[in-house]
Amino acid sequence: MTHSIKKILTLILVFILTVSVYPATAAAAERNAAAFPEGTYVIVSALGKNKVLTVEKSSKEKRARLILSTNKNTKFQTFKVKSAGKGLYTITCTGSSMNVDVQGGSSADRARIQQFTPNSSKAQKWAIKSCGSGWYNICSSISGKPIDIKGGKSADGTPAQLFKANKGNAQKFRFVKVESLKKSNASGNGLAALKKSLDARAGKESGIWSYCVVQTSSGKAISLNDRKMTAASLIKLYVAGAYYQAVRDGRIKNDYENTVRNMIVYSDNEACNKLIDLVGMKNINQFIQNKGFSKTRLNRKMLAKGEENYTSAKDCDRLLQAVLNGKFVSSGASASMLKYLKAQTRTGKIPAGVPSGVKTANKTGELAYTENDAAIVWGKKGPYIIVMLSDQVGAPGRARTAITNMSKMTYEAIGR
Protein backbone atom coordinates (compact mmCIF):
# COMPACT_ATOMS: atom_id res chain seq x y z
CA MET A 1 0.00 0.00 0.00
CA THR A 2 2.82 2.38 0.99
CA HIS A 3 4.59 1.65 -2.31
CA SER A 4 1.41 2.54 -4.26
CA ILE A 5 1.05 5.85 -2.42
CA LYS A 6 4.67 6.77 -3.20
CA LYS A 7 4.12 5.95 -6.87
CA ILE A 8 0.98 8.13 -7.00
CA LEU A 9 2.77 11.03 -5.28
CA THR A 10 5.64 10.73 -7.77
CA LEU A 11 3.24 10.88 -10.72
CA ILE A 12 1.49 13.93 -9.24
CA LEU A 13 4.85 15.70 -8.81
CA VAL A 14 5.83 14.96 -12.40
CA PHE A 15 2.46 16.29 -13.59
CA ILE A 16 2.86 19.52 -11.60
CA LEU A 17 6.34 20.09 -12.99
CA THR A 18 5.14 19.41 -16.53
CA VAL A 19 2.20 21.82 -16.48
CA SER A 20 3.99 24.59 -14.60
CA VAL A 21 7.61 24.50 -15.72
CA TYR A 22 7.44 23.24 -19.31
CA PRO A 23 4.77 25.63 -20.63
CA ALA A 24 6.64 28.59 -19.16
CA THR A 25 9.84 27.39 -20.77
CA ALA A 26 8.10 26.74 -24.10
CA ALA A 27 6.37 30.12 -24.00
CA ALA A 28 9.67 31.84 -23.28
CA ALA A 29 11.33 29.98 -26.13
CA GLU A 30 8.49 30.95 -28.43
CA ARG A 31 8.79 34.60 -27.41
CA ASN A 32 12.54 34.57 -27.94
CA ALA A 33 12.19 32.88 -31.34
CA ALA A 34 9.73 35.55 -32.45
CA ALA A 35 11.59 38.46 -30.83
CA PHE A 36 12.22 41.44 -33.07
CA PRO A 37 15.72 42.88 -32.61
CA GLU A 38 15.89 46.18 -30.77
CA GLY A 39 17.67 49.01 -32.53
CA THR A 40 17.27 52.26 -34.45
CA TYR A 41 15.57 51.92 -37.82
CA VAL A 42 14.24 53.67 -40.87
CA ILE A 43 10.78 52.16 -41.53
CA VAL A 44 10.40 51.70 -45.29
CA SER A 45 6.98 51.26 -46.93
CA ALA A 46 6.29 48.62 -49.58
CA LEU A 47 4.39 51.26 -51.55
CA GLY A 48 7.42 52.79 -53.20
CA LYS A 49 11.17 52.87 -53.26
CA ASN A 50 12.65 55.19 -50.67
CA LYS A 51 9.26 55.98 -49.08
CA VAL A 52 9.42 55.89 -45.28
CA LEU A 53 7.37 56.65 -42.17
CA THR A 54 7.99 60.25 -41.14
CA VAL A 55 6.82 62.63 -38.43
CA GLU A 56 4.90 65.34 -40.30
CA LYS A 57 6.76 68.66 -40.66
CA SER A 58 9.64 67.27 -38.56
CA SER A 59 7.60 68.31 -35.56
CA LYS A 60 8.57 67.85 -31.92
CA GLU A 61 5.00 68.54 -30.80
CA LYS A 62 2.79 65.83 -29.36
CA ARG A 63 -0.06 64.70 -31.62
CA ALA A 64 2.00 65.37 -34.77
CA ARG A 65 0.85 62.68 -37.15
CA LEU A 66 2.89 60.08 -39.00
CA ILE A 67 2.93 60.31 -42.79
CA LEU A 68 4.64 58.70 -45.75
CA SER A 69 7.50 60.70 -47.23
CA THR A 70 10.58 60.35 -49.38
CA ASN A 71 13.57 59.42 -47.24
CA LYS A 72 15.85 62.40 -46.62
CA ASN A 73 17.82 60.75 -43.81
CA THR A 74 16.45 63.02 -41.07
CA LYS A 75 16.02 62.18 -37.38
CA PHE A 76 12.27 62.45 -37.87
CA GLN A 77 12.47 59.45 -40.19
CA THR A 78 14.36 57.20 -37.79
CA PHE A 79 12.77 55.30 -34.92
CA LYS A 80 14.12 53.42 -31.92
CA VAL A 81 12.44 50.05 -31.39
CA LYS A 82 12.55 48.83 -27.79
CA SER A 83 10.94 45.83 -26.12
CA ALA A 84 7.97 46.58 -23.87
CA GLY A 85 7.65 42.93 -22.80
CA LYS A 86 5.29 40.12 -23.83
CA GLY A 87 6.27 40.39 -27.48
CA LEU A 88 5.33 44.07 -27.73
CA TYR A 89 7.47 47.11 -28.56
CA THR A 90 7.58 50.86 -28.27
CA ILE A 91 8.61 52.81 -31.36
CA THR A 92 10.21 56.17 -30.55
CA CYS A 93 11.06 58.93 -33.01
CA THR A 94 14.72 59.87 -32.50
CA GLY A 95 14.08 63.47 -33.56
CA SER A 96 11.35 64.17 -31.00
CA SER A 97 11.84 61.43 -28.37
CA MET A 98 8.09 60.76 -28.61
CA ASN A 99 6.40 57.40 -29.08
CA VAL A 100 4.32 56.22 -32.02
CA ASP A 101 0.77 56.23 -30.64
CA VAL A 102 -2.85 55.51 -31.67
CA GLN A 103 -4.84 58.64 -30.96
CA GLY A 104 -7.07 58.15 -27.95
CA GLY A 105 -6.20 54.46 -27.76
CA SER A 106 -8.77 53.90 -30.52
CA SER A 107 -9.37 50.55 -32.17
CA ALA A 108 -11.46 52.00 -35.00
CA ASP A 109 -10.52 51.83 -38.66
CA ARG A 110 -8.83 55.05 -39.84
CA ALA A 111 -7.72 55.98 -36.31
CA ARG A 112 -4.94 58.57 -36.45
CA ILE A 113 -1.34 57.41 -35.97
CA GLN A 114 0.61 60.12 -34.19
CA GLN A 115 3.52 60.73 -31.87
CA PHE A 116 2.81 61.35 -28.21
CA THR A 117 4.58 61.82 -24.88
CA PRO A 118 5.90 58.39 -23.81
CA ASN A 119 3.63 56.58 -21.34
CA SER A 120 2.80 53.01 -20.38
CA SER A 121 -0.52 52.80 -22.24
CA LYS A 122 -1.37 50.12 -24.78
CA ALA A 123 -1.80 52.88 -27.35
CA GLN A 124 2.00 53.02 -27.57
CA LYS A 125 2.70 49.29 -27.65
CA TRP A 126 3.04 47.43 -30.93
CA ALA A 127 3.46 43.89 -32.20
CA ILE A 128 5.90 43.66 -35.12
CA LYS A 129 4.77 40.65 -37.17
CA SER A 130 6.59 39.17 -40.13
CA CYS A 131 4.55 38.84 -43.32
CA GLY A 132 7.38 37.28 -45.34
CA SER A 133 10.27 38.36 -47.57
CA GLY A 134 11.59 40.81 -44.97
CA TRP A 135 8.32 42.76 -44.67
CA TYR A 136 6.44 43.37 -41.41
CA ASN A 137 3.04 44.50 -40.16
CA ILE A 138 3.09 46.93 -37.22
CA CYS A 139 0.00 45.96 -35.20
CA SER A 140 -1.69 47.79 -32.34
CA SER A 141 -1.66 45.95 -29.01
CA ILE A 142 -5.24 47.16 -28.47
CA SER A 143 -6.99 45.91 -31.59
CA GLY A 144 -4.37 43.89 -33.47
CA LYS A 145 -4.99 46.12 -36.50
CA PRO A 146 -1.89 47.18 -38.46
CA ILE A 147 -0.60 50.61 -39.36
CA ASP A 148 -1.78 51.38 -42.88
CA ILE A 149 -0.96 54.11 -45.42
CA LYS A 150 -4.28 55.74 -46.31
CA GLY A 151 -5.67 54.64 -49.65
CA GLY A 152 -2.48 52.76 -50.51
CA LYS A 153 -1.12 56.00 -51.98
CA SER A 154 2.63 56.56 -52.21
CA ALA A 155 2.53 60.34 -52.50
CA ASP A 156 4.52 62.34 -49.95
CA GLY A 157 2.27 63.48 -47.13
CA THR A 158 -0.14 60.53 -47.25
CA PRO A 159 -1.16 59.92 -43.62
CA ALA A 160 -0.70 56.72 -41.66
CA GLN A 161 -3.77 55.26 -40.01
CA LEU A 162 -5.03 52.16 -38.25
CA PHE A 163 -6.95 49.79 -40.51
CA LYS A 164 -8.12 46.19 -40.56
CA ALA A 165 -5.59 43.72 -41.93
CA ASN A 166 -5.83 43.13 -45.70
CA LYS A 167 -2.37 41.82 -46.75
CA GLY A 168 -1.86 44.89 -48.97
CA ASN A 169 1.39 46.76 -49.54
CA ALA A 170 -0.06 49.73 -47.63
CA GLN A 171 0.40 47.67 -44.45
CA LYS A 172 3.86 46.25 -45.16
CA PHE A 173 7.05 47.81 -43.88
CA ARG A 174 10.74 46.94 -43.91
CA PHE A 175 12.91 47.92 -40.93
CA VAL A 176 16.32 49.10 -42.16
CA LYS A 177 18.83 49.56 -39.35
CA VAL A 178 20.47 52.96 -39.30
CA GLU A 179 23.84 51.20 -39.38
CA SER A 180 22.73 49.41 -42.55
CA LEU A 181 21.50 52.69 -43.97
CA LYS A 182 24.90 54.26 -43.36
CA LYS A 183 26.46 51.36 -45.23
CA SER A 184 23.90 51.88 -47.98
CA ASN A 185 24.82 55.55 -48.18
CA ALA A 186 28.46 54.55 -48.28
CA SER A 187 27.57 52.18 -51.10
CA GLY A 188 26.26 55.24 -52.93
CA ASN A 189 29.91 56.16 -53.31
CA GLY A 190 30.37 52.63 -54.61
CA LEU A 191 27.66 53.30 -57.17
CA ALA A 192 29.46 56.43 -58.30
CA ALA A 193 32.62 54.41 -58.82
CA LEU A 194 30.61 51.70 -60.60
CA LYS A 195 29.15 54.28 -62.96
CA LYS A 196 32.61 55.44 -63.96
CA SER A 197 33.64 51.85 -64.63
CA LEU A 198 30.50 51.00 -66.61
CA ASP A 199 30.70 54.21 -68.63
CA ALA A 200 34.31 53.45 -69.48
CA ARG A 201 33.47 49.86 -70.46
CA ALA A 202 30.56 50.94 -72.65
CA GLY A 203 32.78 53.58 -74.23
CA LYS A 204 35.06 50.86 -75.59
CA GLU A 205 32.23 49.31 -77.63
CA SER A 206 30.84 50.21 -81.02
CA GLY A 207 27.29 51.49 -81.43
CA ILE A 208 25.00 53.24 -78.94
CA TRP A 209 24.83 52.07 -75.33
CA SER A 210 22.38 52.77 -72.55
CA TYR A 211 22.00 51.23 -69.10
CA CYS A 212 20.27 51.60 -65.75
CA VAL A 213 21.22 50.00 -62.42
CA VAL A 214 18.99 50.37 -59.34
CA GLN A 215 19.48 49.22 -55.75
CA THR A 216 15.91 48.40 -54.76
CA SER A 217 16.60 48.64 -51.01
CA SER A 218 17.73 52.27 -51.15
CA GLY A 219 16.28 53.44 -54.46
CA LYS A 220 19.71 54.70 -55.49
CA ALA A 221 20.35 54.44 -59.22
CA ILE A 222 22.91 55.12 -61.92
CA SER A 223 22.29 55.34 -65.65
CA LEU A 224 23.80 56.23 -68.98
CA ASN A 225 22.22 57.80 -72.04
CA ASP A 226 18.57 57.14 -71.21
CA ARG A 227 16.84 57.40 -74.58
CA LYS A 228 14.64 55.48 -76.99
CA MET A 229 16.49 52.33 -78.03
CA THR A 230 15.56 49.44 -80.29
CA ALA A 231 13.61 47.09 -78.04
CA ALA A 232 13.89 43.80 -79.95
CA SER A 233 12.25 41.15 -77.74
CA LEU A 234 12.14 43.39 -74.66
CA ILE A 235 8.87 44.71 -76.13
CA LYS A 236 7.36 41.38 -75.07
CA LEU A 237 7.42 42.55 -71.45
CA TYR A 238 4.94 45.28 -72.36
CA VAL A 239 2.80 42.98 -74.50
CA ALA A 240 2.47 40.71 -71.47
CA GLY A 241 1.43 43.67 -69.32
CA ALA A 242 -1.22 44.75 -71.83
CA TYR A 243 -2.58 41.19 -71.93
CA TYR A 244 -2.94 41.02 -68.15
CA GLN A 245 -4.56 44.48 -68.16
CA ALA A 246 -7.11 43.33 -70.76
CA VAL A 247 -7.87 40.28 -68.60
CA ARG A 248 -8.28 42.43 -65.51
CA ASP A 249 -10.57 44.84 -67.38
CA GLY A 250 -12.73 41.92 -68.53
CA ARG A 251 -12.06 42.48 -72.23
CA ILE A 252 -10.66 38.99 -72.72
CA LYS A 253 -10.60 35.77 -70.71
CA ASN A 254 -7.38 34.48 -69.21
CA ASP A 255 -7.16 31.56 -71.65
CA TYR A 256 -3.70 32.39 -72.99
CA GLU A 257 -1.46 32.03 -69.94
CA ASN A 258 0.65 29.40 -71.67
CA THR A 259 1.09 31.74 -74.63
CA VAL A 260 2.43 34.44 -72.29
CA ARG A 261 4.74 31.85 -70.72
CA ASN A 262 6.16 30.80 -74.10
CA MET A 263 6.63 34.42 -75.13
CA ILE A 264 8.68 35.21 -72.00
CA VAL A 265 10.47 31.94 -71.16
CA TYR A 266 11.37 31.00 -74.74
CA SER A 267 11.03 34.44 -76.39
CA ASP A 268 8.56 32.82 -78.82
CA ASN A 269 7.80 35.32 -81.61
CA GLU A 270 4.67 33.51 -82.80
CA ALA A 271 3.28 33.59 -79.26
CA CYS A 272 3.95 37.32 -79.10
CA ASN A 273 2.23 37.96 -82.44
CA LYS A 274 -0.75 35.92 -81.28
CA LEU A 275 -1.10 38.12 -78.20
CA ILE A 276 -0.71 41.30 -80.29
CA ASP A 277 -3.64 40.15 -82.47
CA LEU A 278 -5.66 39.21 -79.39
CA VAL A 279 -5.15 42.41 -77.39
CA GLY A 280 -4.70 44.80 -80.31
CA MET A 281 -1.71 46.98 -81.09
CA LYS A 282 -3.65 50.14 -80.25
CA ASN A 283 -4.62 48.77 -76.84
CA ILE A 284 -1.06 47.68 -76.13
CA ASN A 285 0.25 51.17 -76.86
CA GLN A 286 -2.54 52.65 -74.74
CA PHE A 287 -1.43 50.43 -71.85
CA ILE A 288 2.18 51.56 -72.36
CA GLN A 289 1.11 55.21 -72.35
CA ASN A 290 -1.20 54.84 -69.33
CA LYS A 291 1.58 53.27 -67.28
CA GLY A 292 3.95 56.14 -68.06
CA PHE A 293 6.48 54.23 -70.16
CA SER A 294 7.22 57.36 -72.15
CA LYS A 295 10.03 56.01 -74.34
CA THR A 296 8.38 52.70 -75.27
CA ARG A 297 6.20 51.94 -78.31
CA LEU A 298 5.05 48.88 -80.25
CA ASN A 299 5.16 49.71 -83.97
CA ARG A 300 5.14 46.28 -85.59
CA LYS A 301 4.81 42.57 -84.94
CA MET A 302 7.83 40.38 -84.33
CA LEU A 303 10.08 40.05 -87.41
CA ALA A 304 7.67 42.08 -89.53
CA LYS A 305 8.90 44.90 -91.74
CA GLY A 306 8.37 48.49 -90.66
CA GLU A 307 9.47 50.91 -87.99
CA GLU A 308 11.28 49.37 -85.05
CA ASN A 309 9.75 48.83 -81.62
CA TYR A 310 11.32 51.02 -78.94
CA THR A 311 11.93 51.09 -75.21
CA SER A 312 14.43 52.60 -72.77
CA ALA A 313 16.56 51.38 -69.90
CA LYS A 314 14.55 53.34 -67.32
CA ASP A 315 11.22 52.15 -68.71
CA CYS A 316 12.44 48.54 -68.39
CA ASP A 317 13.68 49.25 -64.87
CA ARG A 318 10.28 50.63 -63.82
CA LEU A 319 8.50 47.62 -65.31
CA LEU A 320 10.75 45.14 -63.49
CA GLN A 321 10.32 47.05 -60.23
CA ALA A 322 6.55 46.75 -60.67
CA VAL A 323 6.93 43.00 -61.16
CA LEU A 324 9.17 42.70 -58.10
CA ASN A 325 6.82 44.77 -55.91
CA GLY A 326 3.63 42.99 -57.00
CA LYS A 327 2.33 46.00 -58.93
CA PHE A 328 2.60 44.69 -62.50
CA VAL A 329 -1.15 45.16 -63.23
CA SER A 330 -2.02 42.90 -60.26
CA SER A 331 -0.33 40.71 -57.67
CA GLY A 332 -1.32 37.61 -59.66
CA ALA A 333 0.09 38.98 -62.91
CA SER A 334 3.26 39.99 -61.08
CA ALA A 335 3.68 36.49 -59.64
CA SER A 336 3.22 34.90 -63.07
CA MET A 337 5.68 37.25 -64.74
CA LEU A 338 8.27 36.75 -62.02
CA LYS A 339 7.95 32.98 -62.38
CA TYR A 340 8.40 33.17 -66.15
CA LEU A 341 11.35 35.56 -65.94
CA LYS A 342 13.06 33.25 -63.43
CA ALA A 343 12.54 30.36 -65.86
CA GLN A 344 14.16 32.30 -68.73
CA THR A 345 16.09 30.03 -71.10
CA ARG A 346 18.30 32.79 -72.53
CA THR A 347 20.76 33.47 -69.75
CA GLY A 348 24.00 34.17 -71.61
CA LYS A 349 24.26 37.90 -70.88
CA ILE A 350 23.45 39.43 -67.47
CA PRO A 351 22.92 36.08 -65.63
CA ALA A 352 26.25 34.82 -67.01
CA GLY A 353 28.02 37.65 -65.19
CA VAL A 354 26.96 36.64 -61.66
CA PRO A 355 28.20 33.68 -59.61
CA SER A 356 26.57 30.28 -60.00
CA GLY A 357 23.62 29.90 -57.65
CA VAL A 358 22.67 33.59 -57.59
CA LYS A 359 19.00 33.96 -58.49
CA THR A 360 18.11 36.01 -61.56
CA ALA A 361 14.96 36.83 -63.53
CA ASN A 362 15.57 38.28 -66.98
CA LYS A 363 14.38 38.96 -70.51
CA THR A 364 16.71 39.44 -73.45
CA GLY A 365 16.33 41.06 -76.86
CA GLU A 366 18.38 40.45 -79.99
CA LEU A 367 18.45 41.60 -83.58
CA ALA A 368 21.30 41.63 -86.09
CA TYR A 369 22.59 44.91 -84.66
CA THR A 370 21.00 44.92 -81.19
CA GLU A 371 21.90 43.14 -77.93
CA ASN A 372 19.72 43.81 -74.89
CA ASP A 373 19.06 42.29 -71.48
CA ALA A 374 16.95 43.41 -68.50
CA ALA A 375 17.18 41.54 -65.20
CA ILE A 376 16.44 41.35 -61.52
CA VAL A 377 19.44 39.95 -59.61
CA TRP A 378 19.16 38.76 -56.01
CA GLY A 379 22.47 39.82 -54.50
CA LYS A 380 23.50 39.17 -50.91
CA LYS A 381 22.33 42.66 -49.91
CA GLY A 382 18.96 42.27 -51.61
CA PRO A 383 17.70 42.46 -55.19
CA TYR A 384 18.92 45.00 -57.70
CA ILE A 385 17.80 45.73 -61.24
CA ILE A 386 20.15 46.02 -64.18
CA VAL A 387 19.18 46.89 -67.75
CA MET A 388 21.72 46.89 -70.57
CA LEU A 389 20.75 48.10 -74.06
CA SER A 390 22.93 48.37 -77.17
CA ASP A 391 22.09 49.41 -80.72
CA GLN A 392 23.95 49.64 -84.01
CA VAL A 393 26.66 47.33 -82.69
CA GLY A 394 29.23 46.11 -85.20
CA ALA A 395 29.92 42.73 -83.56
CA PRO A 396 26.99 41.16 -81.64
CA GLY A 397 29.20 38.56 -79.99
CA ARG A 398 31.47 41.24 -78.60
CA ALA A 399 28.43 43.20 -77.37
CA ARG A 400 27.12 40.12 -75.54
CA THR A 401 30.50 39.71 -73.87
CA ALA A 402 30.48 43.37 -72.87
CA ILE A 403 27.04 42.98 -71.23
CA THR A 404 28.27 39.94 -69.29
CA ASN A 405 31.38 41.82 -68.17
CA MET A 406 29.36 44.82 -67.04
CA SER A 407 26.98 42.51 -65.18
CA LYS A 408 29.96 41.01 -63.37
CA MET A 409 31.28 44.47 -62.50
CA THR A 410 27.86 45.41 -61.12
CA TYR A 411 27.53 42.28 -58.98
CA GLU A 412 31.02 42.78 -57.53
CA ALA A 413 30.17 46.40 -56.67
CA ILE A 414 26.69 46.02 -55.13
CA GLY A 415 25.69 42.35 -55.15
CA ARG A 416 28.15 40.58 -52.90
N, C-alpha and C positions, 0 to 999 in steps of 0.2 A: 504493500500500500504506500509506504514511504517513498519507494522508488518511483511509483507512478506520479506522486505529487511533485517530486523533483523534476520529472520529465515535463509535466504540465507547466510548472513555473519557468523552466528553461525555454519552452516554446513561446510562452507569453512574453518573456524578455526579448527574445529574438524578434517577435512581432512588433513590440514597441520601438525597438531600435530601427526596424525597417521602415515603419510609417513615419517616424519622426526625424531620423538622421538622413536616410537616403533621399527622400523628396527634397529636403533642404539643400543637400549636396547637388542633386540633379538640377534643381531650379537655379542654383548659383552657377553651375556649369553652363546652363542654357543662357543665363543673362550674360555671362562672360563671352560666350560664343557669338552672341548677337550684339555685343557692345560696339558702339561707334567710337572711334578714336577721338579723344579730346584734342583741341588745337585751334588755330586761327585760320579761317577759310574765306575764300571768295565763293559765293553760292551762285553757280552758273545755271541758267534756265535752259531747258531743252528746246525752247521756242526759237532760238537763234544764236548764231555764233557770237560770242563775246557779249551776250546779254546777261546781266547779273542782278540779284536783289540789291536794292539801294535805298538808303534813307532819303526821302524826298527833300530836295533843296539843301542837302548836307546839313540838316537841322540837328541841333542839340536839344531841342525842346521836346518835352513829353507829348505824346499823341501824334507826333509826326509819322506819317504813314510810310509803309514800304511800297516801293514801286519797282518796275523793271526799267533798267537803263543800260546803255552801253558802258562797258567797263573802262574806267579811266584811272584805275589803280588808286582810288582815294580811300581814306580810313572809314568813310561812310558806306563803303562797299565791301568791307571785311568784317567778319563776325567771329567771335570767340565762342566755341562750343564747349560746354562744361557739363559733366554729369550732375544730375539732380537726384540720382538714386532711382531704383526700380525701373531701369531701362529708359528713363526720361532725361531730357537735357534742357539747359537754358542756352539761349543764343543771344549773345551780347554784341551790339555794334561797337567796334573799337574806337570810332570817332566820337561817340556820345556817351559811352559807358552805360547805355540803356538797353533793356532787354526787349526782344521781339515778343509781342503781346497781342492777344485777341481782345479787341475793345469790349470792355464790360464783361469779360468772361463768357461771351456769347457762344452758342453752339449753332446759330442759325447760318444758313447759306448766305453768302455775300457779306458776312461779318468782316469788319475792317481789321486789317493787320497793321499794327503800329508799333512804335517803340514806346516804352514806358519805364518809369522809375523801377529798378529791380525790387521785387518782393517775392514772397513765398507762395503766391497764388498759382493755381493750376493754369491760369490764363497765360503764364509765362513758361510752362513746361511742355516739352515737345518730344514725341517719338520720331526717330529718324529711321525710316523703314526702307530697306532695299527693294527696288522694283526691277532689278536686273541691269546688266551691262554698265554698271557704275553709276546708275541713276538712283535717286532716292525720293520718297515722299516725306514731307515734313508735316506730321500729323498732331493736331491738338490733343492734349491729354484729357480735355473735357469731353469732346465729342468724337474724337478719332478722325475727324475730317481733315483733309490735307490743305496746306497753303496752295492757292491756285492763282494764276495770272488771269485777270478778268477778260473773258471773251476769247482767251487763247491768242491775244494779240501781242506782237513782238515790238510794237512801237515804244520808244522811250516815253516814260511817264505813265505807262499802263499800271494801274494799281494792283496790289496783291490783296487777296481776299480769302476767306474760308469758304470751301465748297465741297459738296459730297464727292466721294472718290469716283473717278470715271476712267482711269488709266490713260488719260490724255497727256500730251506733252506739256500742257499748261500746269501740270502738277508734278512734273519731274525736274529734279535739280541734281547737279553734280557739285560735290564739295571739293574745291581745289585748294590745297594747303598753300598758305602764303609763301612758304619755303619753295614749294613747287612752282608757284607763280613767278618767284624771283628767278628760278632756273629757266622758266619759260621766257621771261624777259631777256635773260642772258642769251637764250637760244635765238632771240631776235637778232642779236649780233651775229650768231651763226648763220642765220638766214641771209643777212647782208653779205657775208663772205661767200655763201653758197651762190647767191645771185651773180657775184663777180665771176665765179668759176663756171657757172652755166652759160653766162653771156659769152665768156671767152671760148667755151667749147662750141657753142652754136656758131660763133663767128668764124670758126675754122671750116664750116661746111658750106657747100654751094646751096643756092636757092634762098627761100624766105623761111625764117624760123620764128615760131611763137611758142611760148610756154606759160604755164601758171602752176605754182606750187602753194598749197594751203595747209597749214597746221590746224586741224579741226578743233583741237583743244583750246587754242588761244585765239583763233581767227586770223593770225598773222599770215601774210601772203607775200609772195614775190612773183613778178611776171615780166615778160619781155614781149614787146611789139603786139599788144592785143589788138587784133584787127580781123576782118573777115578773111577766112582761109578756106581752101577747098576741103570739104568735109569728108569726101569718100564715104566709107561705111559708118562713120560716126553719126551721120544723119539718121541712122536706124534707131538711135537712142530717142530721138524726138518723135519718130513714127510710132514707137512703142508707147510713148507718153500720150500721144493723140488717140491711139487705140483705147488705152485705159480710160481716158477722159470721155470718149464716146460711149463706152460701157457704163461708166458712172452716170452719165447724163441720160441713159436709157435709149440712146439712138441705135445701138446694136447690142446683141447678146454676147456674152463672153464665151463664144464657141470657138475662138481661135487662139487659145492660150498656147497650144503646141506650135502654132505658126510664129507667135512672138518668140517662143523659146528657140526655135530653129534660126530665126533672124538674128538673135543676140548670140547664142552659144556657138553657132556655126557660121555666122555672118551670111546666111542664105539669102541671095538676091531675089530669088523667086518668091520666097516667103515675104520679103519686104514689099515687093511689087503687089502681091496679093493684098496686103494690108493697106497699101496706098489706094488701091481700087476700092477696098471696103470702106475705109474712113473718108476718103476723098482728099485730094491734094489741097483744095481750098480750106477744108476743115483742119488739116494738119498745120498749115501755115497760120491759121487763126489761133490754134492752140499755142504755137510757138510765140506768136505776138502777145497773146493774153498772159503768158507766163513770163514775159519780159526778156526773152532771149533775143536781144536786139540785133545781133550780128549773125543770126541763123535763118536760113530759108531753104525750103525744098523746091527746086525748080524742075526736076525731072525724075523719072524712075531710075532704078539701078541699071547701069550700062546702056541707057538710052542716050541718043544724041541730044544736044541742046546745051543750054547754060548750066554750069556746074552748080551743085548744091554747096551751101556755105555754112560754116559755123565759126566759133572763136574759142580760144582756150578758156576764157572766163565764163562763157556760156556753158561749156562742158563741165567746168568746175561747179557751177551753180546747180546743174542738173544732178551731178553725182552727189553733191551735198544733200539735195532733196531726197535722193534714194537712201542715203545713209541715215538721214534723220526721220525717215518714215513719211515724208511729205511729197513724194512723187505721185501726185494725183490723190492717192489714198495710202493707208498703211498696208493694205493688201497688195496693191500694185507695187509699192516699194519693196515689199518682201519678195515678190516674184522676180522683180528686176535684179535685186541683189543676188538672189539664188542663181539666176541665169548668168550674171556677170562673173560670179565666182566659178561657174562651170565653163567659162570661156576656153575654147580650144586653141585660140591663137595667142600664145603667151611668149612670143619670141622677142618682145621689145621691152616694155617697162617691167613685167614680171621677171624677165631674164636678168635684170640688174639687181635683184634683191636676193638675199641668201635663201637657200632651200628651206622649205618649211614655213616661210613667212606668207601669211594669207594675202591674196590680192583679188581684186574684182575689176575686170577691165574690158574695154571694147576698142578694137583697132580699126583703122581705115587705110586702105591702100589703093593707089592708082599707079599708072606708069611713072608719074612724076611726083607722087605724094606718099608720104609715110606719116601716119598719125597713130597715137595711142592715148587713151584717157583711162586713168585707173584710181582706185582706192587701194591704199597699201596699209596694212595693219602693222605699224612699227611697234617697238617695245614701249614707246611713250604714248601710244594711241594711234588712231588712224590719221593718215594724211592723204591729200589728193594731189595727183600730179597729172598734168595734161601736156603732151608734147605734140606739136603740129609742125609739119614741114611741107613746103610747096615748091614746085619748079626745081626739084633736086636733080642733079646730074647723074648720080649713082645711088639707086634705091638701097642697095646692100650696105653701102657706106652710111646712108642716113639711118638705117635700122640699127647699125652698130653704134652710131652716135646717140640714139635714143636710149639704148641699153646702158651705155656709159654714163649718160646724164642721170638715168634712174639710179645707178649705183652710187653716183656722187651724192644724190639727194638722200638716199637711205643712210649713207655713212654720216651725213650731216645732221639729219633730224629723226632718223628711224631707229637707230640702235641705242 
